[in-house]
Amino acid sequence: MRIIRVASLIAIATAIVLCIAPAQAEIKIGIAGPLTGQNQYNGEEQQIGAQKAVDYINANGGVLGQQLVVISVDDGCDPSQAEAAARQLVSEGVIFVVGGVCSGASIPASKIYQPAGIINISPAATNPKFTDEGGPGIFRVIGRDDQQGAIAGDYLADNYPKSRIAIVNDGQIYGLGLAQETKKQLNRRGIAEVMFESYAPSQPDYAQLVAKLVNGKADVLYVGGYEADIGIIIRQAKQQLPDLQLISGDALATNDFLIVAGKAGEGARFTFGPDIRLKPEAAAVVAAFTADGYDPGGYTLYSYAAVQAWAEAVKQAGSMKSADVIAALHKGKFDTVLGSIEFDEKGDVTGVTNFVWYVMGKDGFAPVK
């Protein structure tokens, strides 16, 4: 059960800031993600994870003797709102941003951070364009959708070679891109889907899409999109296709999916990064979260790692200057809750397994054994 809420964390952070001695220097960093809307749960995970890392760093002397002050903004997982939130962080004078969660918001925001000299590390933006087009100051600690789609395409080909596979997506940067990469690999394996369709997101009803699935006699449904929409789609689809197998991507890595999908969501399989809670490198941090009554699943520890990597790069550079820290991020190795990680020339994380398979049970999700 989630006991710690974003408002509480911000209040705690404010109290910490007020208690800092006036003579001590401060440095501003930003957290940008959805704190409202259907992706709020993932935004809260990011907020909680990043704030916990900041609290730990501040309690242990800060970074280069300076305390970190967090400024949080709500990008709503919306491109226009994300641009406005990014401009706010630029005006506030932040030097580093954790975020965003959604690729469709993260990509336009990164194009504002980059020319402003603000380093941006995302724990969740998986679309390849985020780092391919981001520039030298843009990084991520999670895998890419061309990797995720290839894994999904192979899984479909290996496990459902005789099935009628439908691939649908929400038409947005993340969902469409992931569906296209999955289709590409499936077709490369010599298997054609019976349907490739886009749907409008954030609808209360998907009867027309479900009718197409029924008419196409789909056995397997791969969806590129976000959990709330997918929950409605599978709940409605299983009323007519009770044996339909749902497969999706990392957006399903939230128990909120089951709130929407109900029993129809049980048995869904999806790709996400390894469960960081099980890593020995994360044991002490996980214990600190659980002592506070919070289970650090989903993107929580990925967000914690984003802060860790930046702080370690600053220490290795011996400087807060953007160019120096970027150079350190590209050439250094960083001990994080993810393990020892590095970044390649594009800013993509290396040294970790990017995606594994999970299955959704009645009480949440777990890695497939």
ROTITOR-648161 format. One line per 8 residues: number of its first residue (from 1); for each residue x, y, z of C-alpha. Coordinates in steps of 0.2 Angstrom, whole numbers, plus 5000, padded with zeros to 4 digits. Each point is the difference from the previous one (the first is absolute). Layout:
BEGIN
NUM> X:Y:Z  ...;
//
This chain:
BEGIN
1> 5000:5000:5000  5007:5017:4995  5001:5010:5017  5012:5014:4994  4992:5012:4988  5008:5013:4989  4993:5015:5010  5007:4992:5016;
9> 5017:4998:4992  5000:5018:4994  4996:5006:5017  5014:4990:5008  5012:5006:4987  4995:5018:5004  5003:4997:5018  5017:4993:4997;
17> 5004:5016:4989  4994:5012:5014  5011:4991:5012  5016:5002:4990  5012:5013:5007  4999:5016:4990  5019:5000:4997  4999:4983:4991;
25> 4999:5001:4981  4985:4992:4990  4998:4994:4983  4983:4998:4991  4995:4984:4991  4984:4996:4992  4988:4985:4999  4988:5000:4985;
33> 4986:4988:4999  4981:4997:5000  4993:5004:5017  4983:5001:4993  4990:4990:4987  5000:4981:4996  5019:4998:5002  5001:5008:5017;
41> 5004:4984:5008  5016:4999:4990  5004:5018:5003  4998:4997:5019  5013:4986:4999  5012:5011:4991  4997:5014:5013  5002:4989:5015;
49> 5016:4991:4993  5009:5016:4995  4995:5009:5016  5006:4986:5011  5017:5000:4991  5002:5019:5003  4995:4998:5018  5014:4987:5002;
57> 5013:5011:4991  4996:5015:5010  5001:4990:5016  5017:4995:4995  5008:5017:4996  4992:5004:4984  5009:5001:4983  5017:5009:5000;
65> 4994:5007:5017  4984:5007:4993  4983:4995:5006  4987:4995:4986  4983:5009:4999  4987:4991:4990  4987:5009:4989  4986:4989:4994;
73> 4989:5004:4984  4986:4991:4993  5002:4996:4981  4983:4990:5000  5008:4988:4987  4995:5013:4987  5012:5008:4988  4994:5018:5001;
81> 4999:4999:5019  5017:4992:5001  5007:5014:4990  4993:5013:5012  5006:4990:5015  5017:4999:4992  5001:5019:4997  4995:5002:5019;
89> 5014:4990:5005  5012:5010:4989  4994:5016:5008  5002:4993:5017  5019:4997:4996  5000:4981:5002  5016:4992:4994  4993:4982:4999;
97> 4983:4992:4997  4994:4982:5004  4986:4996:4988  4989:4998:4991  4990:4984:5001  4991:5001:4983  5010:5001:4984  4988:5011:4992;
105> 5003:5013:5014  5018:4996:5002  5006:5003:4982  4993:5018:4998  5006:5005:5018  5018:4993:4996  5001:5012:4985  4997:5015:5013;
113> 5013:4993:5013  5014:4996:4987  5003:5018:4994  4998:5007:5018  5014:4989:5005  4989:4990:5012  5005:4981:5002  4984:4989:4998;
121> 5000:4982:5006  4984:4990:4997  4995:4985:5010  4986:4995:4988  5000:5008:4983  5004:4985:4988  4996:5007:4983  5017:4999:4990;
129> 4998:5019:4995  5003:5005:5018  5018:4997:4999  5002:4999:4981  4995:5018:4998  5003:5006:5017  5018:5006:5000  5015:4998:5011;
137> 4991:5005:5017  4985:4987:4998  5001:4983:5008  4989:4986:5006  5002:4986:5013  4988:4988:4991  5000:4991:4984  4994:5005:4982;
145> 4984:4995:4991  5010:4993:4985  5007:4988:5013  4983:4997:5008  4991:4998:4984  5012:4987:4994  4998:4990:5016  4981:5001:4998;
153> 5000:4995:4982  5011:4985:5003  4989:4995:5015  4985:5001:4989  5008:4990:4986  5007:4987:5012  4985:4997:5010  4985:5004:4988;
161> 5006:4995:4983  4983:4993:4995  4989:5013:5009  4991:5015:4993  5009:5014:5007  4993:5018:5000  5011:5015:5004  4992:5016:5005;
169> 5007:5017:5007  4995:5017:5006  5007:5010:4986  5012:5009:5012  5019:5000:4999  5003:4986:5013  4985:4989:4996  5002:5001:4981;
177> 5019:4999:5000  4999:4984:5011  4986:4992:4989  5010:5003:4984  5016:4993:5007  4991:4984:5006  4991:4999:4983  5017:5002:4991;
185> 5008:4985:5010  4985:4989:4998  4999:5003:4982  5019:4997:4999  4997:4983:5007  4988:4996:4986  4983:5003:5009  4987:5012:4995;
193> 4988:5008:5013  4981:4999:4995  4998:5018:5006  5010:5016:5003  4989:5014:5006  5002:5017:5009  4987:5005:5013  4997:5017:5008;
201> 5006:5000:5018  4991:5005:5016  4983:4994:4994  4987:4993:5012  4995:4987:4987  5009:4989:4987  4985:4991:4992  5005:5003:4982;
209> 5018:4994:5003  4993:4985:5009  4988:4996:4986  5015:5000:4988  5009:4988:5011  4985:4988:5001  4998:5001:4981  5018:4996:4998;
217> 4998:4985:5011  5016:5006:5010  5008:4988:5012  5014:5011:5006  5000:5019:5002  5015:5010:5001  4997:5018:5006  5012:5015:4999;
225> 4993:5013:5011  4996:5005:5019  4993:4989:5013  4983:5009:5003  4995:4998:4982  5007:4982:4999  4990:4996:5015  4984:5006:4992;
233> 5004:4991:4984  5003:4983:5007  4986:5001:5012  4988:5003:4986  5008:4988:4988  5000:4985:5011  4981:5001:5002  5000:4994:4982;
241> 5017:4992:4998  5002:4992:5018  5016:4991:4994  5009:5015:4993  5018:5001:5006  5006:5018:5003  5018:5005:4998  5007:5017:5002;
249> 5015:5011:5004  5007:5008:5016  4985:5012:5002  4991:4985:5008  5013:5000:5015  4987:5007:5012  4987:4992:5011  4988:5014:4994;
257> 4998:4990:4985  4990:4987:5010  4989:5013:5008  4994:5004:4982  5001:4983:4992  4994:4989:5015  5000:4982:4998  5002:5002:4981;
265> 5018:5007:5003  5006:4984:5008  5012:4990:4990  5006:5015:4989  5018:4999:4996  5011:5015:4997  5018:5006:4999  5008:5011:5013;
273> 5017:5002:5007  5007:4988:5013  4992:5001:5018  5013:5011:5008  4993:4996:5017  5008:4983:4998  5018:5007:4997  5013:4999:5014;
281> 5006:5017:4995  4982:5007:5004  4998:4991:5017  5004:5014:5012  4989:5012:4990  4986:4988:4998  5001:4998:5019  4999:5019:5003;
289> 4984:5001:4989  4991:4985:5008  5004:5008:5017  4990:5014:4995  4986:4989:4995  5003:5001:4981  5003:4987:4987  5012:5007:4988;
297> 4994:4991:4984  4998:5006:4982  5010:5015:4996  5004:5005:5018  5018:4993:5000  5004:5005:4982  4996:5017:5006  5011:4998:5015;
305> 5014:4994:4988  4998:5015:4989  5004:5012:5014  5015:4988:5006  5008:5000:4983  4999:5019:4998  5007:5003:5018  5014:4988:4997;
313> 5004:5008:4983  5001:5017:5009  5012:4993:5013  5011:4992:4986  5000:5016:4990  5004:5010:5016  4988:5013:4992  4982:5005:4998;
321> 5003:5007:4983  4989:4992:4987  5014:4996:4988  5011:4992:5013  4986:4989:5007  4994:4995:4983  5018:4994:4996  5001:4991:5016;
329> 4983:4991:4997  5006:4994:4983  5017:4994:5006  4997:4994:5018  4993:4985:5009  4987:5002:5013  4995:4990:5015  4981:5000:5002;
337> 4985:4990:5006  5000:4993:4982  5018:4994:5002  5015:5007:4992  4994:5010:4984  5008:5010:4986  4992:5010:4986  5004:4998:4982;
345> 5004:5014:4987  4981:5003:4998  4996:5001:5019  4992:4982:5001  5004:4990:5015  5012:4985:4999  5005:4987:5012  4983:4994:5005;
353> 4987:4988:4993  4987:5012:4992  4984:4989:4999  4993:4984:5007  4983:4992:5000  4986:5003:5013  4983:4992:5003  4986:5009:5008;
361> 4992:4990:5015  4984:5004:5010  5011:5010:5013  5012:5008:4988  5014:4995:4989  5016:4989:5001  5014:4995:4989  4997:4985:4989;
369> 5010:4985:5006;
//
